[in-house]
Amino acid sequence: MEARSAAISRSGGRNFPGRSAGGVIAGRPIREFEQERELRAFLAAPRATPLLTTAKVWLSLEPAAHPSWRPLVSAAIAGRAIVLVGSQP
C-alpha cells in the first residue's frame, strides 16, 4: 500500500505519538495499519471507529469494504487528498 492509514480509536490499538499529526485526533489515540490485510479486515465490518486515509487508498479499498463505510469529510492537506470515512455499527 502506498500510504499509511490510521483509525481514530477510543482505546486499544497501537499509538504512534510523533509519527502522525500529534498522535491524537479529537482526544483519541491513533492506530496505524502497517499491512493492507489489517486494513481490509478492519473495513470488512461496520465499526464505530472512523478511518483517516488518503483518497487514493480509500478508492482502492472501497469496493471490498462493508457497504456501510462512507466518506464523512475530505480535505487537501500538504497537497494530498485526505478522507475520513466512517460506518454505522
N, C-alpha and C positions, 0 to 999 in steps of 0.2 A: 504494500500500500504506500502510496507516495507521501501522504501526510498523516500525522497522528490525529486521533480523535479522542475526545475526553467526555466522560459522563459526569454530570454535576450531581453528586450523590449526597444524601443526608448523613450517611455513616458508612463505615466499611470501605472497601476498595483501597487502593494504594494512593497515597498522597505524593505529589511531586512538587513541594513548595519551591520554588525557584526555577522550575522548568516550564511553567506556564504563567499566564498573566496573574502573578501574585499567589498562585497555588490555591486560591479560594475565589469563588464567584458567588455572590449573594449569600455569603456566610456559609457556604457549603464547600467541602473539600472536593478536589478534582481527582478523578480516577482516569488514568490514561490507558488506552488499549494499545499494546505493543504488537499484537498479532491480529491479522484480519479475521481469523477464525473466532477469536474472543469477541470481536465487534459484531460479527454475524450472529453469534449465539445471543448476544445482548439484544439485538434487534429482532430476534425470532419471536418474541412475545411482547405484549404491551407492558410498559413499566411506568412507574411514577417519576423516575429519574430521566430528565431530558439529556440530550446528546448534543455536544458542540463539535462541529467538524467543518471541513471545507465543503463548498458546494460540489466540487468535483468528486470527492469521496462519497458524499451523500447520493449523488446521482448514480454512482456505480453500485451502491448497496441498496438503494430504494426498491428495486424490483424483487429482491429476496426478503425484504423486511416485512414484518407483520403489517397487515393493511391499516392498522390503527396509527402507525407512525406518520406524522405530517410536519412539514416545516412550520415553525412558530414565528420566527423572525430571521431576517438575513441582513448582513451589512458588509461593506468593504472595509477591511482592516489591513493596513500596511500593504495595500494593493492586492489583497487576496479576498475572494468571496467566501464569507463565513456564514454558516447557517446553524440555528438552534432548532432541533427537531424534538418533538415530544409525542407521547401517545397517552391514551386513557386506559389504565389497567382495569 
